[in-house]
Amino acid sequence: MADEHTTGGLFKAKAITEDEVFAAVDAYMADPTTALFIMGDGYGLDLNAAVRSHAWAAQTVANPDATDHLKRAAVRTAILLARPEKR
């Protein structure tokens, strides 16, 4: 059973869309300091904190040898495992 308190759980519950997850990744990639990203019906997520708190994602985005595709996958993983707050 999905943890509906994570972005991934909200996605599985159809509270947020795949496009919103992609938009969150795009937002982080454009500005890694993004502190608030709103998705779904008012779920806010600190993208910067989500990536910093996920060890693999933080290491991957800091690695100059990592490909853009790998960085995006790491950021997506961190976002899906993060716990957005209802606003």
Secondary structure, 3 states (H helix, E strand, C coil): CCCCCCHHHHHHCCCCCHHHHHHHHHHHHHCCCCCCEEECCCEEECHHHHHHCCHHHHHHHHCCCCCHHHHHHHHHHHHHHCCCEEC
